[in-house]
Amino acid sequence: MIVRTWRGWTHAADAEAYESYLMSTGFPGYTATPGNKGVQFTRRDAGDRAEFFLISLWESWDAVRAFAGEDPGKAVFYPEDEAYLVDRELTVDHYEVFASA
């Protein structure tokens, strides 16, 4: 299993709107991809910003590529992300799971 993580930041005032936007774009985009084994979308408010940390689980590298494209190290963005994000990681991290409970 592969864990894929990404971070992005919004203004605190835009956090709830971005949360809703993620639920209508990213969440179905992740979960509808064959080989997706789950997602966790998290948010942490810190002063005038909100940090979003997305964690997804994939059964294989083929499943990751089915979601992310041929360069799975690049982050996937949706059309209106620019309107919300004040900072974002352009790449993602991947980890191979060797133990789980």
Helices and strands as residue ranges (DSSP letters): E 2-11, G 12-14, H 15-24, H 26-31, E 36-46, E 49-58, H 61-68, H 81-84, E 85-88, E 93-96
